[in-house]
Amino acid sequence: MENLSTCGCKGCRTCLLCETETKNETTKLNHKVFFYSPCLKKALDLIKNHDQEIMAVNFPGVTVVENFISEDVENVLALCIDSSPWKQSQSGRRKQDYGPKVNFKKQKINDRCFSGLPSYIQEVVNKLKSIEELSDFQTVEQCNLEYDSTRGSSIDPHFDDDWLWGERLVTLNLLSDTWLTMSLSSKETVPVQMTQLCDLGGLERYIQTELQADECSNDNKSPCLTYHDLIVKIPLLRRSLVILSGEARYKWKHSIQRKDIHGRRLCCTFRELSTQFLGENDLHETGSKLLKIASSFQGEVVL
């Protein structure tokens, strides 16, 4: 059994196990917080101005599928995941990898330890193709992550690699609800629409508590927001699936904030190959080999 009293944090990343009074979680910036409505495909400010209007931002590239799996399947997946060894990761997380070892900086791939996706995930992977946006999705890699509030687990804003991994990032959320936080990485402006939406697309049911004062400071005056002014929170209920593509994949960084982890959360992220590993070029052979290994569904965790 792995020793849970140690962590895998390096550099500036921390968790509750390694923090001291002088080494705390990243200082919270004064962001304007918008909430994504899966129904409306928009990110909404929930604070109305004197004209009873709210701010809305078009937010393409996100698909949320609620209740993608049943509670029984969720329980079986959790048991199967926990039957394999965990590896300490950054910021209070633990992880399991089913894929090649990759040096992204040097663009080197080592598949010697990759034996395929695990057998327990085959039905889930097959079911992905039932979603219109994933009808041609070929899962080549699976990464399981564990978040736990007792460790202060989180993941910093980041982009996933786009040399090896393709456009669509697919994540299955297990055991608890959370929020996926999206933030811009450059000084871009975001067009904002003023709207008198009466129907928030069911977004109200995701909000369990009143917004905190520091998340309700929107003044509804600015026609555009700069990069440091805006974050978008995407609701992830347990057993739901989220797909990021397009702008949500390449323009916005994604993260999980510590405050949004309550209890234990597991997630399975599935990746596809980038187009350069699927075309008729020098990388095609590598791509074909990785897909063949993945499809064996006889894989063990890569340690």
C-alpha positions as CSV (number, residue, x, y, z in Angstrom):
1,M,0.0,0.0,0.0
2,E,1.4,3.4,-1.0
3,N,2.3,5.8,1.8
4,L,-0.3,8.6,1.7
5,S,1.7,10.8,4.1
6,T,4.0,11.7,1.3
7,C,3.3,13.7,-1.9
8,G,4.6,14.1,-5.4
9,C,4.8,17.9,-5.5
10,K,7.7,19.6,-7.2
11,G,8.7,23.1,-7.8
12,C,6.0,25.7,-7.1
13,R,3.2,23.1,-6.9
14,T,1.9,22.2,-3.4
15,C,-0.8,20.2,-1.6
16,L,-1.9,20.1,2.1
17,L,0.7,17.5,2.9
18,C,3.7,19.8,2.0
19,E,2.5,23.3,2.5
20,T,3.8,25.6,5.3
21,E,2.7,29.0,6.5
22,T,5.0,30.5,3.8
23,K,4.1,28.1,1.0
24,N,0.4,28.3,0.4
25,E,-1.9,27.7,-2.5
26,T,-1.6,30.1,-5.4
27,T,-3.0,33.6,-4.5
28,K,-6.5,34.0,-5.6
29,L,-7.0,36.7,-8.3
30,N,-10.0,38.9,-8.5
31,H,-11.6,37.1,-11.4
32,K,-15.1,37.6,-12.7
33,V,-16.7,34.2,-12.5
34,F,-19.1,33.0,-15.2
35,F,-20.9,29.6,-15.1
36,Y,-21.3,27.5,-18.2
37,S,-24.8,26.3,-19.2
38,P,-24.5,22.9,-21.1
39,C,-28.0,23.5,-22.5
40,L,-27.4,27.1,-23.8
41,K,-23.8,26.5,-24.7
42,K,-23.0,29.9,-23.1
43,A,-21.2,31.1,-20.0
44,L,-23.4,33.3,-17.8
45,D,-22.9,35.8,-15.1
46,L,-25.6,35.1,-12.6
47,I,-25.7,38.7,-11.2
48,K,-28.3,40.9,-12.8
49,N,-27.8,44.6,-13.3
50,H,-30.5,47.3,-12.6
51,D,-32.1,46.5,-16.0
52,Q,-32.4,42.8,-14.9
53,E,-29.8,41.9,-17.5
54,I,-27.0,39.4,-17.2
55,M,-23.7,39.1,-19.1
56,A,-23.4,36.1,-21.4
57,V,-20.4,34.8,-23.3
58,N,-20.5,32.3,-26.2
59,F,-18.4,29.4,-25.2
60,P,-17.9,26.8,-28.1
61,G,-16.1,23.5,-27.9
62,V,-17.7,22.1,-24.7
63,T,-20.1,19.1,-24.6
64,V,-21.4,17.8,-21.2
65,V,-23.2,14.4,-21.1
66,E,-24.9,13.8,-17.8
67,N,-25.4,10.3,-16.4
68,F,-23.2,8.8,-19.1
69,I,-22.9,5.7,-17.0
70,S,-25.1,4.2,-14.3
71,E,-24.4,4.2,-10.6
72,D,-23.7,0.5,-10.7
73,V,-21.2,0.9,-13.5
74,E,-19.6,3.8,-11.6
75,N,-19.1,1.5,-8.5
76,V,-17.6,-1.2,-10.6
77,L,-15.2,1.2,-12.3
78,A,-14.1,2.6,-8.9
79,L,-13.3,-0.9,-7.6
80,C,-11.4,-1.8,-10.7
81,I,-9.4,1.4,-10.7
82,D,-8.5,0.9,-7.1
83,S,-7.4,-2.7,-7.7
84,S,-4.3,-1.3,-9.6
85,P,-1.4,0.6,-8.0
86,W,-1.5,4.4,-7.8
87,K,1.4,6.7,-8.4
88,Q,1.9,10.0,-6.5
89,S,1.5,13.0,-8.7
90,Q,1.6,16.8,-8.4
91,S,-0.6,19.0,-6.2
92,G,-2.0,16.2,-4.0
93,R,-3.2,14.0,-6.9
94,R,-2.5,10.4,-7.6
95,K,-2.5,8.9,-11.1
96,Q,-2.6,5.8,-13.2
97,D,-1.4,5.8,-16.8
98,Y,-2.3,3.4,-19.6
99,G,-0.3,4.7,-22.5
100,P,3.2,5.2,-23.9
101,K,5.8,7.1,-22.0
102,V,6.3,10.4,-23.7
103,N,9.0,13.1,-23.6
104,F,6.9,16.0,-25.0
105,K,9.8,18.5,-25.1
106,K,12.0,16.1,-27.2
107,Q,9.0,14.5,-28.9
108,K,10.1,11.0,-28.1
109,I,7.8,8.1,-27.5
110,N,8.6,4.9,-25.6
111,D,5.9,2.2,-26.0
112,R,7.8,-0.7,-24.4
113,C,5.8,-0.6,-21.2
114,F,2.4,0.1,-22.8
115,S,0.4,-3.1,-22.9
116,G,-3.0,-1.6,-23.8
117,L,-6.1,0.0,-22.2
118,P,-7.4,-1.9,-19.2
119,S,-10.0,-4.6,-19.7
120,Y,-12.6,-2.9,-17.3
121,I,-12.9,0.2,-19.6
122,Q,-13.7,-1.6,-22.8
123,E,-17.5,-1.1,-22.6
124,V,-17.1,2.6,-21.7
125,V,-14.8,3.2,-24.6
126,N,-17.2,1.5,-27.0
127,K,-20.0,3.6,-25.6
128,L,-18.1,6.8,-26.4
129,K,-18.9,6.3,-30.0
130,S,-22.6,6.5,-29.3
131,I,-22.1,10.3,-28.8
132,E,-22.3,12.1,-32.1
133,E,-19.2,14.2,-31.4
134,L,-17.2,11.0,-30.7
135,S,-18.5,8.7,-33.5
136,D,-14.9,8.5,-35.0
137,F,-13.0,8.8,-31.7
138,Q,-10.2,6.2,-31.4
139,T,-9.1,6.0,-27.7
140,V,-5.3,5.5,-27.6
141,E,-4.5,6.5,-24.0
142,Q,-6.3,6.6,-20.6
143,C,-5.2,8.5,-17.5
144,N,-6.9,8.0,-14.2
145,L,-6.6,10.7,-11.6
146,E,-7.6,10.7,-7.9
147,Y,-8.4,14.0,-6.1
148,D,-9.0,14.1,-2.4
149,S,-10.0,17.1,-0.3
150,T,-7.9,15.7,2.7
151,R,-4.8,16.2,0.5
152,G,-5.9,19.5,-1.0
153,S,-5.8,18.1,-4.5
154,S,-6.0,20.3,-7.5
155,I,-4.5,20.8,-10.9
156,D,-3.1,24.1,-12.2
157,P,-4.4,25.8,-15.4
158,H,-2.8,24.1,-18.4
159,F,-3.1,23.0,-22.0
160,D,-2.8,19.3,-22.8
161,D,-0.1,18.4,-25.4
162,D,-1.2,18.8,-29.1
163,W,1.8,17.1,-30.7
164,L,0.8,13.5,-29.9
165,W,-2.8,14.0,-28.6
166,G,-5.6,15.0,-30.9
167,E,-8.3,17.7,-30.7
168,R,-10.8,16.1,-28.4
169,L,-10.2,15.6,-24.7
170,V,-12.7,13.3,-23.0
171,T,-13.1,13.0,-19.3
172,L,-15.5,10.8,-17.2
173,N,-16.1,12.2,-13.7
174,L,-16.6,9.7,-10.9
175,L,-17.7,9.6,-7.2
176,S,-18.3,13.4,-6.6
177,D,-19.4,16.6,-8.3
178,T,-16.9,19.3,-9.2
179,W,-16.3,22.3,-11.4
180,L,-13.9,22.4,-14.4
181,T,-12.4,25.9,-14.4
182,M,-11.4,27.5,-17.7
183,S,-9.1,30.5,-18.0
184,L,-7.5,32.4,-20.8
185,S,-3.7,32.3,-21.2
186,S,-3.1,35.5,-23.2
187,K,-4.3,39.1,-23.1
188,E,-7.3,38.5,-25.3
189,T,-10.6,40.2,-25.1
190,V,-13.8,38.3,-24.7
191,P,-17.0,39.7,-26.3
192,V,-19.8,39.9,-23.8
193,Q,-23.5,40.1,-24.6
194,M,-26.1,41.7,-22.3
195,T,-29.2,39.5,-22.2
196,Q,-32.4,39.3,-20.3
197,L,-32.5,35.5,-20.3
198,C,-35.4,34.2,-18.2
199,D,-34.3,30.6,-18.7
200,L,-30.7,29.9,-17.5
201,G,-30.8,26.5,-19.2
202,G,-31.0,24.6,-15.9
203,L,-27.9,26.2,-14.6
204,E,-29.5,27.0,-11.3
205,R,-29.6,23.4,-10.2
206,Y,-25.8,23.2,-10.3
207,I,-25.4,26.0,-7.9
208,Q,-25.7,24.5,-4.4
209,T,-24.8,27.6,-2.4
210,E,-24.9,31.3,-2.8
211,L,-21.9,32.8,-4.7
212,Q,-19.2,34.0,-2.5
213,A,-18.8,37.8,-2.3
214,D,-15.5,37.8,-4.1
215,E,-17.1,35.9,-6.9
216,C,-20.0,38.3,-7.3
217,S,-18.2,41.6,-8.0
218,N,-19.2,41.8,-11.6
219,D,-20.2,45.4,-12.4
220,N,-21.9,44.6,-15.7
221,K,-20.4,47.7,-17.3
222,S,-17.6,46.4,-19.5
223,P,-18.5,45.4,-23.1
224,C,-15.4,43.1,-23.2
225,L,-13.3,41.4,-20.6
226,T,-9.5,40.9,-20.6
227,Y,-7.7,37.7,-19.8
228,H,-7.3,38.3,-16.1
229,D,-10.9,39.3,-15.6
230,L,-12.8,36.2,-16.5
231,I,-12.9,32.5,-15.6
232,V,-15.6,30.1,-16.7
233,K,-16.8,27.2,-14.4
234,I,-18.2,24.1,-16.2
235,P,-20.3,21.9,-14.0
236,L,-19.2,18.2,-13.8
237,L,-21.7,16.0,-11.9
238,R,-20.6,12.6,-10.9
239,R,-21.0,10.0,-13.7
240,S,-21.0,12.8,-16.3
241,L,-18.8,13.1,-19.4
242,V,-17.1,16.3,-20.7
243,I,-15.6,16.8,-24.1
244,L,-13.3,19.7,-24.8
245,S,-12.4,20.6,-28.4
246,G,-11.8,23.7,-30.6
247,E,-11.5,26.9,-28.6
248,A,-12.1,25.1,-25.3
249,R,-9.1,22.9,-26.1
250,Y,-6.6,25.3,-27.6
251,K,-7.6,28.8,-26.5
252,W,-8.7,28.2,-22.9
253,K,-6.6,26.5,-20.2
254,H,-8.4,24.1,-17.9
255,S,-7.9,23.3,-14.2
256,I,-9.5,21.9,-11.1
257,Q,-9.4,24.2,-8.1
258,R,-8.8,22.9,-4.6
259,K,-12.0,24.5,-3.2
260,D,-14.0,22.5,-5.8
261,I,-13.0,19.1,-4.5
262,H,-15.3,17.7,-1.8
263,G,-14.3,14.3,-0.5
264,R,-12.9,11.9,-3.1
265,R,-13.1,12.3,-6.9
266,L,-11.9,9.9,-9.6
267,C,-11.7,10.8,-13.3
268,C,-10.8,8.9,-16.4
269,T,-9.4,11.0,-19.3
270,F,-9.3,9.5,-22.7
271,R,-7.2,10.8,-25.6
272,E,-6.9,10.3,-29.3
273,L,-4.0,10.7,-31.6
274,S,-3.3,14.0,-33.4
275,T,-3.8,14.0,-37.2
276,Q,-0.1,13.8,-37.9
277,F,0.0,10.3,-36.4
278,L,-2.9,9.2,-38.5
279,G,-1.8,10.6,-41.9
280,E,0.4,9.1,-44.6
281,N,3.7,10.2,-43.2
282,D,6.7,9.0,-41.1
283,L,4.6,9.1,-37.9
284,H,1.8,6.9,-39.3
285,E,3.5,3.7,-38.4
286,T,3.9,4.8,-34.8
287,G,0.3,5.8,-34.6
288,S,-0.9,2.5,-36.0
289,K,1.2,0.6,-33.5
290,L,-0.1,2.6,-30.5
291,L,-3.8,2.1,-31.6
292,K,-3.2,-1.6,-32.0
293,I,-1.7,-1.9,-28.5
294,A,-4.5,0.2,-27.0
295,S,-7.2,-1.9,-28.5
296,S,-6.0,-5.1,-26.9
297,F,-7.7,-4.1,-23.6
298,Q,-5.3,-6.2,-21.7
299,G,-3.3,-3.3,-20.3
300,E,-1.6,-2.9,-16.9
301,V,-0.7,0.4,-15.3
302,V,2.5,2.0,-16.6
303,L,4.7,2.7,-13.6
